[in-house]
Amino acid sequence: MSALFLAEEIAKQHNLGPGHPEQVARWDAAVLGVGAARISKVAPRVATEDELALVHSRAYLAVATEDVESGRDSLSTGDTDICPNSLHVAKRAAGLVMTAVDAVFEKRAERAFCVIRPPGHHATRDRGMGFCLFNNVAVGARYAQQKYGAERVLIADWDVHHGNGTQDIFYRDGSVFFFSTHQSPWYPGTGDVDERGDGAGEGKTLNCPFPGGAGRTEIVGAFRDLLVPAMAEFQPDLVMISAGFDSRLGDPLGHFRLTDQDFADLTTLLREVAEKHAGGRLISLLEGGYNLTGLTSAVAAHSAALT
């Protein structure tokens, strides 16, 4: 079995207009990095309300639906811009992640990478924010637990911005380990080292904030020296990656200095974690990355390491 690459062109219908960082061209740039010929054809799947409610409150789902259908240009819950097609596109993005979960648990692939828009890791249980409507990685993790009985899931997030939504959703849940490297101080202002989880989730959140200018030494070092030993104890059944490539050198929305080789090495490290503890099961999904040329080359390195 090899890696599965998933992308749907409907992602381009989430169009926020000229000059927006989370632009349609991001999808094209990421698909170029994967190689269009490697994208698998899959049946379209729309995440249902019940599936989204695995991580989001029904009250928030109702608000998001009303905001889009009423023609607003941003969610009333936060700073997420929307267009008339945003709700359907976001449901398809979450659906594509669940398609990847099906593939790896049904042993049609060991690994998968989902090129999706809009991103998701800032969306909390009750609020969309930071370009995100639904928390795609959280939906995928809960779906794997519900349908396939995955007892423990690792979510590793190397986006330059802290995945506050993912942390929020699983903060009191000991079955999901959330690991994040991110720039600090930076949007959204969360992710301090003392945010470690609560209750059953105590110790299952591990934040590694670094100042602007951090690169391989800090970030790859944190994955190698902190995450790998933690996984020897946690022993995940599934590894998921919030793959934000705005931590790459030259991104306009971050000041980290990771290179394409660094992304390849991070991917290889997480592959090894998956192979050692999770039967090889690894699912990666696109979060940030706003320098189009850099996004293409970083995704190419990530994709090559997945195969």
TASULZI-V381261 format. One record per pair of residues at least 6 apart in sequence whose ideal C-beta (glycine too) atoms are under 6 Angstrom apart, sorted by the first residue. I is the first residue (numbers start at 1). J is the second residue. D is the distance in whole Angstrom. If there is no record, write none. Layout:
# TASULZI-V381261
{{I/J/D} {I/J/D}}
This chain:
# TASULZI-V381261
{{1/109/5} {1/110/5} {2/307/6} {3/111/4} {3/306/4} {3/307/5} {4/40/6} {4/103/5} {4/109/4} {4/112/4} {5/34/5} {5/38/5} {5/39/5} {5/113/5} {6/96/5} {6/100/6} {6/114/5} {7/31/5} {7/39/5} {7/115/4} {10/89/6} {10/92/5} {11/27/5} {11/117/4} {12/24/5} {12/27/6} {13/85/4} {13/89/5} {14/86/5} {14/89/4} {14/117/5} {14/118/6} {15/24/5} {15/83/6} {16/81/5} {21/290/5} {22/131/4} {25/292/6} {27/117/6} {29/292/4} {29/295/4} {29/296/5} {30/115/5} {30/286/6} {30/295/6} {30/299/5} {31/115/6} {32/296/5} {33/296/4} {33/299/3} {33/300/4} {34/303/5} {42/99/5} {45/95/4} {45/99/5} {46/91/5} {46/92/6} {46/95/5} {47/91/5} {47/94/4} {47/95/5} {49/61/6} {52/61/6} {52/134/6} {54/142/4} {55/135/6} {55/138/4} {55/139/6} {55/142/6} {55/169/5} {56/125/6} {57/125/6} {57/126/5} {60/126/5} {67/75/5} {67/76/5} {68/82/5} {68/86/5} {68/87/4} {74/81/5} {75/128/5} {77/127/4} {77/128/5} {78/127/5} {78/128/6} {78/129/3} {79/129/6} {80/128/5} {80/129/6} {80/131/6} {90/118/6} {90/133/4} {90/134/5} {93/116/4} {93/136/6} {94/134/5} {94/136/5} {94/139/5} {96/114/5} {96/116/6} {97/114/5} {97/136/5} {97/140/4} {97/285/6} {98/143/5} {100/112/4} {100/114/5} {100/283/5} {101/140/5} {101/143/5} {101/144/5} {103/109/5} {103/112/6} {104/112/6} {104/281/5} {105/148/4} {110/280/4} {111/282/4} {111/306/5} {112/283/5} {113/284/5} {113/306/6} {114/285/4} {115/286/5} {116/285/6} {116/286/6} {118/131/6} {118/133/6} {119/131/5} {119/132/5} {119/287/4} {120/132/5} {120/134/6} {120/135/5} {120/136/4} {121/163/4} {121/165/6} {121/166/5} {121/242/5} {121/287/5} {122/129/5} {122/130/3} {122/132/4} {122/164/6} {122/165/5} {123/132/4} {123/134/6} {123/135/4} {123/165/4} {124/165/4} {124/168/4} {125/169/6} {135/165/5} {136/285/6} {137/155/6} {137/240/5} {137/242/5} {137/285/6} {138/166/6} {138/169/5} {141/153/4} {141/176/6} {141/240/6} {144/150/4} {144/238/5} {150/237/4} {150/238/5} {151/237/6} {152/175/6} {152/236/5} {152/237/5} {153/176/5} {153/236/6} {153/238/5} {154/177/5} {154/236/4} {154/239/5} {155/166/6} {155/178/5} {155/240/5} {156/179/5} {156/241/5} {156/270/6} {157/163/4} {157/180/4} {157/242/4} {158/181/6} {158/247/6} {159/242/6} {159/244/2} {159/287/5} {159/288/5} {160/183/5} {160/246/4} {160/247/4} {160/254/3} {160/256/5} {161/182/6} {161/187/5} {162/180/6} {162/182/4} {162/190/5} {162/191/3} {163/180/6} {163/242/6} {164/188/5} {164/190/4} {166/178/6} {167/178/5} {167/205/6} {170/176/4} {170/178/6} {171/197/6} {171/198/6} {171/201/5} {172/198/5} {172/199/4} {172/201/5} {173/201/5} {174/200/4} {174/201/5} {174/204/5} {177/204/5} {177/234/5} {178/205/5} {179/206/5} {179/227/5} {180/191/6} {180/207/5} {181/208/5} {181/219/5} {181/222/5} {182/191/5} {182/209/6} {183/212/6} {183/254/6} {183/256/6} {184/209/3} {191/207/5} {191/209/5} {193/207/6} {195/205/6} {195/207/6} {196/203/6} {196/205/5} {197/203/6} {197/204/5} {197/205/4} {208/222/4} {210/218/5} {212/255/3} {214/256/6} {215/257/4} {215/258/6} {216/262/5} {220/262/6} {220/265/6} {223/266/6} {223/269/6} {231/273/5} {231/277/6} {235/277/5} {236/277/5} {236/278/5} {237/278/5} {238/278/6} {238/281/5} {239/270/6} {239/273/6} {239/274/4} {239/278/5} {239/282/5} {240/283/5} {241/284/4} {242/287/5} {243/284/5} {243/286/6} {244/287/4} {244/288/4} {245/289/3} {245/295/5} {245/298/4} {246/253/5} {246/254/5} {246/288/4} {246/289/5} {246/290/6} {247/254/6} {247/256/4} {247/258/5} {248/258/5} {248/294/5} {248/298/5} {249/257/5} {250/291/5} {250/294/5} {251/290/6} {251/291/5} {252/290/5} {253/290/5} {260/297/5} {260/298/5} {260/301/4} {263/298/5} {263/301/5} {263/302/5} {264/301/4} {264/305/4} {267/302/5} {267/305/4} {268/305/5} {274/280/5} {274/281/6} {274/282/4} {289/295/4}}
